Amino acid sequence: MAIILQEHSKHSNINILKVVKMLLIHDIVEIDAGDTFLYDTQAQKTKPENEAKAAKRIFHILPKDQATNLQNLWKEFEENKTPTAQFANALDRLQPIINNYHTNGKAWQQNNVTKYQIETSNTDIKKGSPTLWEYATELIEKALKQGKLVE
């Protein structure tokens, strides 16, 4: 996804290999910690602590130089301040919207997720790519019109 959509990054000079590494490291930590549903406000409270513990455990398995490098990538992704991290975060937030749209809003419906929740919880997409944010909002509007999502 990162490779195919890189032309839509807000910043033209991002390092796409670094974006891919960030996404993979982020996902490895999430897998170890347990992926937290974005719209579960209760679970979101413990997410940073759970992921920090998972990251520490994973990175301590590795040789020090690798651990430092990967931990820095993970932190950069989590802080979401650099152009690279912003594009990686945009992709990370866009993917579940695409998945939900193409599964008839299954997770949205099962968890009573509203259009408002999706729009307000995914503004990081716009930070990394206004073009992908426009696409996401189109999918959200279509999902609403098709009954896959509620206002």
Protein Blocks (a to p, Z undefined) as FASTA:
>chain_A
ZZmmmmmpfblkbcfklmmmmmmmmmmmmmmnopadfklmklmmmmmmmmmmmmmmmmmm
pcfklmmmmmmmmmmmmnomafklmmmmmmmmmmmmmmmmmnoommmmmnopafklmmmm
mmmmmmmomklmmmmmmmmmmmmmnopacZZ
